[in-house]
Structure formats: C-alpha cells, structure tokens
Amino acid sequence: MKVLLVGSGGREHAMADALSKSPLLDQLLIAPGNAGTALLGENVPVSISDVPGIVSLAQDRSVDLVIVGPEAPLAEGLADKLKVAGIPVFGPSQSAARIESSKSWAKQLMARHGVPTAGFATFHNVQESLQHISALSEGPVVVKADGLAAGKGVIIAGSRKEASEAVTEMIHGGMFGDAGATVVIEECMEGPEVSVFAFVDGKTVSNEVSACDYKRAYDGDIGPNTGGMGAYTPPEFWTPELATQIRAEVLEPIATAMDAEGASFTGILYAGLMLTESGPRVIEFNCRFGDPEAQVVLSRLETDLLEITLAATNGKLDQVDVRWNDRASVCVVMASGGYPGSYETGKPITGLADVAGDTQVFHAGTVEGEDGTVLTAGGRVLDIVASGEDIFEARTTAYAAAQAINFEGAEYRRDIATRAVKSPAP
C-alpha cells in the first residue's frame, strides 16, 4: 500500500515509525514531515493547512490511504474532501471533528446523551458571561475557548475576578483569535487526570489505552500551558475495573451518540477525563491522538497500526484484535528556550546518534540543514521516549538520553512521571 501521513510533529513521527513496521506498507509519504520522518519515508512539502494541496498530492501520487495526524485539517474538512475525491481516509469528517473543534457542541452532545462531564454554560457575549460568573460561588472557574487553540485555550481561573478577566480577554481581547469568540464556562472539577484513546469506525470502539500528560511548562506543574511537556503510560491508578467503567460510561456512549446524530466518528477518539469522587467525568474530547501521549501509547501497540487504520476506514474494526502490551513508557519533551513564549530556531542538535536501546527520539520541531545537520525548527523540538518493565526504569532511561542530547537553550521538565514512582528523580 501507498500511504500518505499528514502532519509534521512528534506525534506524526511516532505514527510514521509504527506504520513503517507494517508488512502492508510499500511506500510512506509524509506531508510535510520533519527531519525524523525523512528517515522513514518521503517528506513532501505540503502544509497541513493546504487542504486542496493535500487532496491533489493524494490524487497525483495514487495514494491508497490517507492518515491524518493533527486536528486542524480535520476541522477544515480534509476527510470530507478526500472522500469526495474517492480517496480512503482515516480521520473524522468535519462534522464529527466538532467533538474537538467546538467545545460547546461537544458539551451539549454529552448533556443530551448523559455522558458525565462538568456543569457548563456557553456564551458569545461578554456581559452575559460576566453576569453568569458573578452568580457563581467564589472559587476556581474553568474558562475555555470554544474553538481550536493548539491545546492552550483553557484557563483555570482561581477566582471570579480572574474568570471575568479571562472571558473579557477571549471575547473582546482576541486572546485566542476566532477560537475564543465563544467561551464555555465550567465548574472546576478535582481529581487525577487521564487521557484515554481508542480506535473507532463509527460503531465499533477498539480496546482502549491510557496515559497521563503534562501541560504546564515547568516542574511542579507551574508556568504557562504548553502543547505538552511529557507523558507516561500506564497510569499508576489504572485498573481493569476503571477501564471497563470508562468504556461503558464514556467511550461507547459518545460513539453511539455521534452515529445517531449523523456525525459518525471514524478515527482516534481521545477522551480527556478527570477521576472525581463521583466517578470519571469528561474534561474534553479530541479527534486525534494526543501529543505527546501518542509517542508513549504507540510504543505499547502490539497490533499493526496500518491494519487497524485500514479496517477502521472500511468499517471493519470489529474484525481486528487491537492489543496493547503492559510495558511502561515515558516521554520527555525537549523544548526551545522560552517556549511557549518567543524562542529562537535554527540551533544545531548534537547527541542524536548516541541514543540506543529501549529509547527512541521522535522529532517534533526539526529540519535538516544543508550539511545534513539536524536543526531546531519549533517550540517543542524532540520527544525522548523510553520503555521499561516499570515507570522507574523507563523514566531513568529517558532522562539519561535527554542528558546526552544538546542544543542551545534546550529546556525540559525534570519531574515527568515522578508521581508514578516512589524512587527519587534522577
């Protein structure tokens, strides 16, 4: 098969790595890819925002299947346009992608179908938002931009005053552009967070897998939100009983609800959950693999990724046994100095050749220089992923590899997965 993978980050490098191992694969194209994916297939310089260009590329190269990594082109209707062109695609339609691209639509869908989530209200008007906030009890309030904001459109306000300022900045101040023109104001839930992933073909939901990620920039979960600074799997609190409950109360009901409402979902369903005293409740849904969660959960995938995506695309996911192994995996994200604020790029990276064993380096923001040197090209630069028999072994190996890799201004958190082990951090 000739496969086109859309994306350029660490998630897509991890997906490309998994796809490259499939006996079904003849040729892998990545648009636009990065310096890491170039070692696994052919990078093609077509932007993920160029939906017509991606469709033309798939047609011109006679691609058998397109697999879409990031959410933005799905929200723009890439899957729909590929289907119109007669090209099979693994990824939800624009209508189904609203599960991520419109938080208000997702919340209303959950409310209609009894999927547990935080109490909420949606507003387009600042004054109405402020009136709602003033009527709330004093304490933390969650304010979300309705649309896509690269994983950064959520503010946990510590007070009604902070929540009011956040709403004003989103709607009037353009903090998140058009994505913040509508806001969702939610109750603040408490409990451990977990990301749960499953393949879906509209009706069938595969066996699920879970991970925990880190959004804050600095150790101790402080600093600004980022696209993700690390992840680990499996969570220390994960049990078969919890998996069964989440499947029965969240994953299967939402897939059934979307199918019933004419927004049938095909692709990766990502449920971000909080484990509250009253049980698991949905924080948000996404329409793709998380990043960097994909990097750790794909290391546990026993079943051929290409076989899974092909079956899901054809509505035959029930014929594939999706299996995840029990090994632990930890990802440490190496970022450019200053991220998620302003940062410099074009810095040479050294030490990549020194990584071996149960460690992989996935490129998140890199390019290849004219002399073959790998250069930084983004905020999140590299994802250092290590596997082991347990979290302690995996994180020790991951941090050893991170310490061997260097580029000017490199930053990374030192506390990824510490809560999952009793041993001191390396």
Sequence and secondary structure as in RCSB ss.txt:
>XXXX:A:sequence
MKVLLVGSGGREHAMADALSKSPLLDQLLIAPGNAGTALLGENVPVSISDVPGIVSLAQDRSVDLVIVGPEAPLA
EGLADKLKVAGIPVFGPSQSAARIESSKSWAKQLMARHGVPTAGFATFHNVQESLQHISALSEGPVVVKADGLAA
GKGVIIAGSRKEASEAVTEMIHGGMFGDAGATVVIEECMEGPEVSVFAFVDGKTVSNEVSACDYKRAYDGDIGPN
TGGMGAYTPPEFWTPELATQIRAEVLEPIATAMDAEGASFTGILYAGLMLTESGPRVIEFNCRFGDPEAQVVLSR
LETDLLEITLAATNGKLDQVDVRWNDRASVCVVMASGGYPGSYETGKPITGLADVAGDTQVFHAGTVEGEDGTVL
TAGGRVLDIVASGEDIFEARTTAYAAAQAINFEGAEYRRDIATRAVKSPAP
>XXXX:A:secstr
 EEEEEE SHHHHHHHHHHHT TT SEEEEEE  TTGGGTSEE    TT HHHHHHHHHHTT SEEEE SHHHHH
TTHHHHHHHTT  EES  TTTTHHHH HHHHHHHHHHHT  B  EEEES HHHHHHHHHTS SS EEEEESS  T
T  EEEESSHHHHHHHHHHHHTT TTGGGGSSEEEEE   S EEEEEEEEESS B   EEEEEEEEEETTTEEEE
EEEEEEEES TT  HHHHHHHIIIIIHHHHHHHHHTT   EEEEEEEEEEETTEEEEEEEESS  TTHHHHHGGG
B S HHHHHHHHHTT GGGS   B   EEEEEEEE TTTTS      B B GGG  SSEEEEESSEEE TTS EE
E SSEEEEEEEEESSHHHHHHHHHHHHHH B TT B  S TTGGG SS   
